Structure formats: C-alpha cells, structure tokens
Amino acid sequence: MSVYMQNKEVIFRQEEDEAIIFNPDNSDIIVINSTGCFIWQSCDGKNTTEEIVNKMLDELDVTAERANKDLDQFLSDLEKRNFLKKIS
C-alpha cells in the first residue's frame, strides 16, 4: 500500500465535471475528468492506495478492476510529471 501527496506548488481548479491542474515548476498542465478529480483530492498524504480504491468503489460507479486500473494509471502518470509524490 502506497501513499501519495500532491505537489504543494500545483494549482488545482475544478470546472464542473473536470479540473485543470497546473505545475508551475515545469509549466505542465493537464485536464482531468471527474474520476481524476476524485483521485487527486484523495491524494492527501494520508490515504493509502487501498483506501482510495475502496472510496472509489463506495462513491463511484466502477468495478474493482476498473478502479485499480484507473488509479494505477493516474498515479503513475502524475508522479512522472511531478504533480504527485509517493511518500510511502
């Protein structure tokens, strides 16, 4: 079980069902959907990946397989782009 934390320099702006996140350190910007918003907000340095998946299953209309796949892909991409940091 890993724990991720948002880069404190990143700017998050939610617009209806999606959000824009901007990293001023490298001028990278991405648009994320509602599932991405849910995951982003759960990356608070406290929730484990297992807890995030369980929250996704409780609050979103996804299967366990889909939740795990979406979470792994999201975390991997955002960590590579310096939006998130794995802290444990």
Secondary structure, DSSP 8 states (H G I E B T S, - for coil): --EEEE-TT-EEEEETTEEEEEETTTTEEEEE-HHHHHHHHH-EEEEEHHHHHHHHHHHSS--HHHHHHHHHHHHHHHHHTTSEEE--
